[in-house]
Amino acid sequence: MPTARFIVTGKVQGVFYRASTREQARMLGICGQAENRADGSVEVLASGSVRALEALERWLSKGPPMAVVDGVSREDLPERALQGFWIG
């Protein structure tokens, strides 16, 4: 499956960003993970259809209501077969 890594910057820690990302990913049929990074950003590794990854990227640029997203960078990775979606 197509796989991408997203780095989301802004006020994205302590606002239910990772948990909301997991819910959104599950609705889109995406597997992967979301983790806080030491610099205050959130890293999302996602594997799913091209259309689902595009939809997730659009959602990541907004996030949950309490988030303030400054930017989302995307790196396409070699295809992977991930299972489930977890947060760390």
N, CA, C and O atoms as CSV, one atom per row, in Angstrom:
chain,resi,resn,atom,element,x,y,z
A,1,MET,N,N,0.839,-1.183,0.000
A,1,MET,CA,C,0.000,0.000,0.000
A,1,MET,C,C,0.883,1.246,0.000
A,1,MET,O,O,1.969,1.242,0.579
A,2,PRO,N,N,0.421,2.295,-0.641
A,2,PRO,CA,C,1.147,3.559,-0.574
A,2,PRO,C,C,1.314,3.997,0.885
A,2,PRO,O,O,0.408,3.842,1.704
A,3,THR,N,N,2.480,4.540,1.182
A,3,THR,CA,C,2.808,4.936,2.554
A,3,THR,C,C,3.429,6.320,2.547
A,3,THR,O,O,4.200,6.657,1.648
A,4,ALA,N,N,3.097,7.117,3.544
A,4,ALA,CA,C,3.651,8.465,3.667
A,4,ALA,C,C,3.909,8.805,5.122
A,4,ALA,O,O,3.249,8.299,6.029
A,5,ARG,N,N,4.892,9.682,5.320
A,5,ARG,CA,C,5.180,10.230,6.645
A,5,ARG,C,C,4.810,11.707,6.609
A,5,ARG,O,O,5.225,12.443,5.714
A,6,PHE,N,N,4.030,12.126,7.587
A,6,PHE,CA,C,3.619,13.516,7.710
A,6,PHE,C,C,4.206,14.079,8.995
A,6,PHE,O,O,4.195,13.417,10.032
A,7,ILE,N,N,4.716,15.295,8.924
A,7,ILE,CA,C,5.154,16.015,10.117
A,7,ILE,C,C,4.229,17.228,10.234
A,7,ILE,O,O,4.144,18.054,9.325
A,8,VAL,N,N,3.549,17.316,11.358
A,8,VAL,CA,C,2.566,18.372,11.578
A,8,VAL,C,C,3.095,19.304,12.653
A,8,VAL,O,O,3.437,18.868,13.752
A,9,THR,N,N,3.162,20.596,12.329
A,9,THR,CA,C,3.676,21.581,13.273
A,9,THR,C,C,2.573,22.542,13.701
A,9,THR,O,O,1.561,22.697,13.019
A,10,GLY,N,N,2.790,23.174,14.832
A,10,GLY,CA,C,1.821,24.116,15.397
A,10,GLY,C,C,1.468,23.677,16.804
A,10,GLY,O,O,2.246,22.986,17.463
A,11,LYS,N,N,0.303,24.077,17.257
A,11,LYS,CA,C,-0.191,23.637,18.569
A,11,LYS,C,C,-0.910,22.309,18.351
A,11,LYS,O,O,-2.130,22.260,18.193
A,12,VAL,N,N,-0.117,21.233,18.346
A,12,VAL,CA,C,-0.653,19.910,18.023
A,12,VAL,C,C,-0.378,18.869,19.110
A,12,VAL,O,O,-0.692,17.691,18.941
A,13,GLN,N,N,0.203,19.302,20.213
A,13,GLN,CA,C,0.375,18.406,21.348
A,13,GLN,C,C,-0.502,18.905,22.486
A,13,GLN,O,O,-0.612,20.108,22.719
A,14,GLY,N,N,-1.130,17.958,23.195
A,14,GLY,CA,C,-1.988,18.314,24.314
A,14,GLY,C,C,-3.367,18.790,23.900
A,14,GLY,O,O,-4.077,19.405,24.695
A,15,VAL,N,N,-3.755,18.510,22.650
A,15,VAL,CA,C,-5.063,18.952,22.139
A,15,VAL,C,C,-5.825,17.793,21.483
A,15,VAL,O,O,-6.700,18.016,20.647
A,16,PHE,N,N,-5.485,16.550,21.870
A,16,PHE,CA,C,-6.126,15.338,21.339
A,16,PHE,C,C,-5.843,15.129,19.854
A,16,PHE,O,O,-6.627,14.489,19.153
A,17,TYR,N,N,-4.716,15.673,19.375
A,17,TYR,CA,C,-4.390,15.558,17.955
A,17,TYR,C,C,-4.145,14.100,17.551
A,17,TYR,O,O,-4.693,13.638,16.550
A,18,ARG,N,N,-3.333,13.377,18.317
A,18,ARG,CA,C,-3.014,11.994,17.952
A,18,ARG,C,C,-4.243,11.097,18.009
A,18,ARG,O,O,-4.471,10.304,17.095
A,19,ALA,N,N,-5.030,11.209,19.059
A,19,ALA,CA,C,-6.233,10.376,19.187
A,19,ALA,C,C,-7.230,10.696,18.076
A,19,ALA,O,O,-7.860,9.794,17.524
A,20,SER,N,N,-7.369,11.963,17.753
A,20,SER,CA,C,-8.280,12.357,16.672
A,20,SER,C,C,-7.766,11.874,15.326
A,20,SER,O,O,-8.548,11.500,14.452
A,21,THR,N,N,-6.440,11.883,15.161
A,21,THR,CA,C,-5.841,11.372,13.926
A,21,THR,C,C,-6.127,9.886,13.784
A,21,THR,O,O,-6.442,9.413,12.693
A,22,ARG,N,N,-6.016,9.145,14.888
A,22,ARG,CA,C,-6.306,7.710,14.840
A,22,ARG,C,C,-7.758,7.469,14.425
A,22,ARG,O,O,-8.025,6.596,13.600
A,23,GLU,N,N,-8.692,8.229,14.984
A,23,GLU,CA,C,-10.101,8.080,14.603
A,23,GLU,C,C,-10.305,8.368,13.117
A,23,GLU,O,O,-10.996,7.624,12.422
A,24,GLN,N,N,-9.696,9.452,12.638
A,24,GLN,CA,C,-9.832,9.820,11.236
A,24,GLN,C,C,-9.218,8.745,10.338
A,24,GLN,O,O,-9.809,8.365,9.328
A,25,ALA,N,N,-8.040,8.260,10.706
A,25,ALA,CA,C,-7.370,7.227,9.922
A,25,ALA,C,C,-8.215,5.959,9.842
A,25,ALA,O,O,-8.337,5.357,8.775
A,26,ARG,N,N,-8.787,5.561,10.953
A,26,ARG,CA,C,-9.624,4.361,10.952
A,26,ARG,C,C,-10.833,4.530,10.037
A,26,ARG,O,O,-11.210,3.592,9.334
A,27,MET,N,N,-11.446,5.715,10.036
A,27,MET,CA,C,-12.591,5.962,9.150
A,27,MET,C,C,-12.176,5.893,7.678
A,27,MET,O,O,-12.979,5.528,6.819
A,28,LEU,N,N,-10.925,6.243,7.394
A,28,LEU,CA,C,-10.433,6.244,6.014
A,28,LEU,C,C,-9.807,4.911,5.613
A,28,LEU,O,O,-9.399,4.743,4.464
A,29,GLY,N,N,-9.726,3.965,6.541
A,29,GLY,CA,C,-9.118,2.671,6.243
A,29,GLY,C,C,-7.598,2.728,6.175
A,29,GLY,O,O,-6.974,1.963,5.439
A,30,ILE,N,N,-7.009,3.628,6.939
A,30,ILE,CA,C,-5.560,3.823,6.953
A,30,ILE,C,C,-4.963,3.144,8.180
A,30,ILE,O,O,-5.532,3.204,9.270
A,31,CYS,N,N,-3.815,2.497,7.997
A,31,CYS,CA,C,-3.061,1.905,9.091
A,31,CYS,C,C,-1.825,2.759,9.337
A,31,CYS,O,O,-1.364,3.461,8.438
A,32,GLY,N,N,-1.283,2.700,10.565
A,32,GLY,CA,C,-0.062,3.438,10.855
A,32,GLY,C,C,0.063,3.833,12.292
A,32,GLY,O,O,-0.322,3.085,13.191
A,33,GLN,N,N,0.614,5.032,12.520
A,33,GLN,CA,C,0.862,5.489,13.882
A,33,GLN,C,C,0.967,7.001,13.906
A,33,GLN,O,O,1.229,7.637,12.885
A,34,ALA,N,N,0.757,7.571,15.090
A,34,ALA,CA,C,0.939,8.999,15.323
A,34,ALA,C,C,1.711,9.145,16.632
A,34,ALA,O,O,1.339,8.564,17.651
A,35,GLU,N,N,2.786,9.924,16.591
A,35,GLU,CA,C,3.630,10.085,17.776
A,35,GLU,C,C,4.009,11.548,17.968
A,35,GLU,O,O,4.244,12.276,17.003
A,36,ASN,N,N,4.064,11.965,19.230
A,36,ASN,CA,C,4.606,13.277,19.561
A,36,ASN,C,C,6.107,13.253,19.342
A,36,ASN,O,O,6.766,12.240,19.575
A,37,ARG,N,N,6.644,14.386,18.888
A,37,ARG,CA,C,8.089,14.532,18.745
A,37,ARG,C,C,8.591,15.545,19.763
A,37,ARG,O,O,7.830,16.396,20.226
A,38,ALA,N,N,9.851,15.456,20.107
A,38,ALA,CA,C,10.438,16.319,21.131
A,38,ALA,C,C,10.336,17.801,20.777
A,38,ALA,O,O,10.311,18.643,21.675
A,39,ASP,N,N,10.277,18.135,19.491
A,39,ASP,CA,C,10.219,19.538,19.075
A,39,ASP,C,C,8.811,20.129,19.119
A,39,ASP,O,O,8.611,21.277,18.721
A,40,GLY,N,N,7.825,19.348,19.604
A,40,GLY,CA,C,6.445,19.834,19.714
A,40,GLY,C,C,5.569,19.492,18.531
A,40,GLY,O,O,4.374,19.786,18.538
A,41,SER,N,N,6.152,18.870,17.504
A,41,SER,CA,C,5.364,18.465,16.339
A,41,SER,C,C,4.807,17.058,16.546
A,41,SER,O,O,5.119,16.395,17.535
A,42,VAL,N,N,3.990,16.619,15.612
A,42,VAL,CA,C,3.463,15.253,15.607
A,42,VAL,C,C,3.873,14.600,14.300
A,42,VAL,O,O,3.738,15.192,13.230
A,43,GLU,N,N,4.377,13.369,14.394
A,43,GLU,CA,C,4.736,12.583,13.220
A,43,GLU,C,C,3.661,11.530,12.989
A,43,GLU,O,O,3.284,10.805,13.910
A,44,VAL,N,N,3.173,11.451,11.763
A,44,VAL,CA,C,2.159,10.469,11.407
A,44,VAL,C,C,2.709,9.598,10.283
A,44,VAL,O,O,3.084,10.110,9.228
A,45,LEU,N,N,2.759,8.306,10.499
A,45,LEU,CA,C,3.116,7.341,9.479
A,45,LEU,C,C,1.814,6.684,9.046
A,45,LEU,O,O,1.086,6.141,9.877
A,46,ALA,N,N,1.515,6.727,7.755
A,46,ALA,CA,C,0.214,6.253,7.289
A,46,ALA,C,C,0.357,5.418,6.034
A,46,ALA,O,O,1.131,5.748,5.136
A,47,SER,N,N,-0.401,4.326,5.980
A,47,SER,CA,C,-0.415,3.436,4.833
A,47,SER,C,C,-1.865,3.188,4.426
A,47,SER,O,O,-2.679,2.751,5.239
A,48,GLY,N,N,-2.180,3.469,3.165
A,48,GLY,CA,C,-3.543,3.296,2.680
A,48,GLY,C,C,-3.614,3.629,1.201
A,48,GLY,O,O,-2.584,3.803,0.549
A,49,SER,N,N,-4.797,3.717,0.684
A,49,SER,CA,C,-4.955,4.057,-0.731
A,49,SER,C,C,-4.492,5.490,-0.974
A,49,SER,O,O,-4.420,6.292,-0.042
A,50,VAL,N,N,-4.183,5.805,-2.217
A,50,VAL,CA,C,-3.770,7.163,-2.578
A,50,VAL,C,C,-4.844,8.162,-2.175
A,50,VAL,O,O,-4.540,9.214,-1.612
A,51,ARG,N,N,-6.080,7.837,-2.458
A,51,ARG,CA,C,-7.203,8.730,-2.138
A,51,ARG,C,C,-7.337,8.936,-0.624
A,51,ARG,O,O,-7.581,10.051,-0.163
A,52,ALA,N,N,-7.176,7.857,0.139
A,52,ALA,CA,C,-7.285,7.951,1.599
A,52,ALA,C,C,-6.153,8.793,2.176
A,52,ALA,O,O,-6.382,9.588,3.088
A,53,LEU,N,N,-4.932,8.630,1.660
A,53,LEU,CA,C,-3.806,9.428,2.140
A,53,LEU,C,C,-4.010,10.905,1.824
A,53,LEU,O,O,-3.654,11.766,2.629
A,54,GLU,N,N,-4.576,11.203,0.668
A,54,GLU,CA,C,-4.870,12.599,0.324
A,54,GLU,C,C,-5.904,13.186,1.279
A,54,GLU,O,O,-5.778,14.328,1.721
A,55,ALA,N,N,-6.925,12.394,1.592
A,55,ALA,CA,C,-7.961,12.853,2.523
A,55,ALA,C,C,-7.371,13.060,3.921
A,55,ALA,O,O,-7.709,14.029,4.601
A,56,LEU,N,N,-6.496,12.156,4.347
A,56,LEU,CA,C,-5.861,12.310,5.656
A,56,LEU,C,C,-4.998,13.569,5.680
A,56,LEU,O,O,-5.013,14.312,6.661
A,57,GLU,N,N,-4.259,13.808,4.625
A,57,GLU,CA,C,-3.411,15.001,4.566
A,57,GLU,C,C,-4.244,16.276,4.697
A,57,GLU,O,O,-3.846,17.212,5.389
A,58,ARG,N,N,-5.392,16.310,4.034
A,58,ARG,CA,C,-6.281,17.473,4.167
A,58,ARG,C,C,-6.757,17.615,5.610
A,58,ARG,O,O,-6.791,18.721,6.150
A,59,TRP,N,N,-7.126,16.494,6.236
A,59,TRP,CA,C,-7.590,16.545,7.621
A,59,TRP,C,C,-6.461,16.991,8.554
A,59,TRP,O,O,-6.689,17.797,9.457
A,60,LEU,N,N,-5.249,16.475,8.342
A,60,LEU,CA,C,-4.116,16.828,9.194
A,60,LEU,C,C,-3.852,18.332,9.175
A,60,LEU,O,O,-3.381,18.891,10.166
A,61,SER,N,N,-4.146,18.980,8.071
A,61,SER,CA,C,-3.882,20.421,7.968
A,61,SER,C,C,-4.855,21.241,8.813
A,61,SER,O,O,-4.637,22.431,9.039
A,62,LYS,N,N,-5.931,20.598,9.281
A,62,LYS,CA,C,-6.900,21.262,10.159
A,62,LYS,C,C,-6.821,20.688,11.565
A,62,LYS,O,O,-6.713,21.434,12.538
A,63,GLY,N,N,-6.875,19.368,11.673
A,63,GLY,CA,C,-6.815,18.692,12.957
A,63,GLY,C,C,-8.094,18.872,13.755
A,63,GLY,O,O,-9.091,19.374,13.236
A,64,PRO,N,N,-8.066,18.459,15.024
A,64,PRO,CA,C,-9.239,18.588,15.890
A,64,PRO,C,C,-9.461,20.053,16.268
A,64,PRO,O,O,-8.585,20.890,16.049
A,65,PRO,N,N,-10.616,20.363,16.829
A,65,PRO,CA,C,-10.979,21.762,17.102
A,65,PRO,C,C,-9.965,22.555,17.934
A,65,PRO,O,O,-9.789,23.746,17.679
A,66,MET,N,N,-9.299,21.949,18.908
A,66,MET,CA,C,-8.389,22.698,19.774
A,66,MET,C,C,-6.995,22.891,19.167
A,66,MET,O,O,-6.185,23.639,19.714
A,67,ALA,N,N,-6.710,22.231,18.052
A,67,ALA,CA,C,-5.391,22.320,17.424
A,67,ALA,C,C,-5.271,23.599,16.591
A,67,ALA,O,O,-6.257,24.132,16.083
A,68,VAL,N,N,-4.042,24.064,16.474
A,68,VAL,CA,C,-3.711,25.163,15.562
A,68,VAL,C,C,-2.552,24.660,14.711
A,68,VAL,O,O,-1.407,24.647,15.164
A,69,VAL,N,N,-2.842,24.248,13.489
A,69,VAL,CA,C,-1.834,23.667,12.609
A,69,VAL,C,C,-1.149,24.777,11.816
A,69,VAL,O,O,-1.796,25.560,11.121
A,70,ASP,N,N,0.181,24.823,11.941
A,70,ASP,CA,C,0.968,25.791,11.170
A,70,ASP,C,C,1.398,25.218,9.830
A,70,ASP,O,O,1.509,25.952,8.847
A,71,GLY,N,N,1.641,23.907,9.781
A,71,GLY,CA,C,2.089,23.308,8.527
A,71,GLY,C,C,2.088,21.802,8.584
A,71,GLY,O,O,2.130,21.200,9.657
A,72,VAL,N,N,2.038,21.195,7.394
A,72,VAL,CA,C,2.110,19.742,7.247
A,72,VAL,C,C,3.092,19.453,6.124
A,72,VAL,O,O,2.904,19.906,4.995
A,73,SER,N,N,4.141,18.697,6.433
A,73,SER,CA,C,5.048,18.254,5.380
A,73,SER,C,C,4.794,16.770,5.128
A,73,SER,O,O,4.420,16.023,6.033
A,74,ARG,N,N,5.005,16.365,3.885
A,74,ARG,CA,C,4.740,14.973,3.499
A,74,ARG,C,C,5.958,14.397,2.810
A,74,ARG,O,O,6.581,15.040,1.966
A,75,GLU,N,N,6.286,13.165,3.190
A,75,GLU,CA,C,7.339,12.406,2.531
A,75,GLU,C,C,6.745,11.068,2.129
A,75,GLU,O,O,6.319,10.290,2.983
A,76,ASP,N,N,6.716,10.797,0.828
A,76,ASP,CA,C,6.241,9.501,0.368
A,76,ASP,C,C,7.337,8.471,0.586
A,76,ASP,O,O,8.505,8.717,0.286
A,77,LEU,N,N,6.949,7.321,1.110
A,77,LEU,CA,C,7.879,6.252,1.454
A,77,LEU,C,C,7.618,5.025,0.600
A,77,LEU,O,O,6.576,4.932,-0.050
A,78,PRO,N,N,8.562,4.070,0.592
A,78,PRO,CA,C,8.285,2.801,-0.091
A,78,PRO,C,C,7.029,2.154,0.504
A,78,PRO,O,O,6.745,2.306,1.692
A,79,GLU,N,N,6.303,1.449,-0.319
A,79,GLU,CA,C,5.062,0.822,0.138
A,79,GLU,C,C,5.325,-0.125,1.301
A,79,GLU,O,O,6.335,-0.828,1.343
A,80,ARG,N,N,4.382,-0.122,2.246
A,80,ARG,CA,C,4.474,-0.989,3.429
A,80,ARG,C,C,3.104,-1.591,3.702
A,80,ARG,O,O,2.075,-1.047,3.300
A,81,ALA,N,N,3.113,-2.701,4.381
A,81,ALA,CA,C,1.865,-3.333,4.805
A,81,ALA,C,C,1.762,-3.181,6.320
A,81,ALA,O,O,2.141,-4.089,7.060
A,82,LEU,N,N,1.262,-2.059,6.778
A,82,LEU,CA,C,1.084,-1.819,8.202
A,82,LEU,C,C,-0.265,-2.366,8.655
A,82,LEU,O,O,-1.176,-2.535,7.844
A,83,GLN,N,N,-0.388,-2.637,9.930
A,83,GLN,CA,C,-1.651,-3.117,10.472
A,83,GLN,C,C,-2.041,-2.279,11.683
A,83,GLN,O,O,-1.192,-1.920,12.498
A,84,GLY,N,N,-3.332,-1.971,11.795
A,84,GLY,CA,C,-3.830,-1.199,12.923
A,84,GLY,C,C,-3.356,0.238,12.868
A,84,GLY,O,O,-2.652,0.640,11.941
A,85,PHE,N,N,-3.747,1.005,13.866
A,85,PHE,CA,C,-3.268,2.383,13.982
A,85,PHE,C,C,-3.071,2.638,15.462
A,85,PHE,O,O,-4.010,2.528,16.251
A,86,TRP,N,N,-1.841,2.983,15.838
A,86,TRP,CA,C,-1.568,3.198,17.240
A,86,TRP,C,C,-0.972,4.579,17.459
A,86,TRP,O,O,-0.450,5.212,16.540
A,87,ILE,N,N,-1.066,5.017,18.689
A,87,ILE,CA,C,-0.479,6.301,19.051
A,87,ILE,C,C,0.580,6.087,20.110
A,87,ILE,O,O,0.448,5.227,20.981
A,88,GLY,N,N,1.627,6.879,20.023
A,88,GLY,CA,C,2.732,6.714,20.967
A,88,GLY,C,C,3.079,8.036,21.601
A,88,GLY,O,O,3.988,8.104,22.428
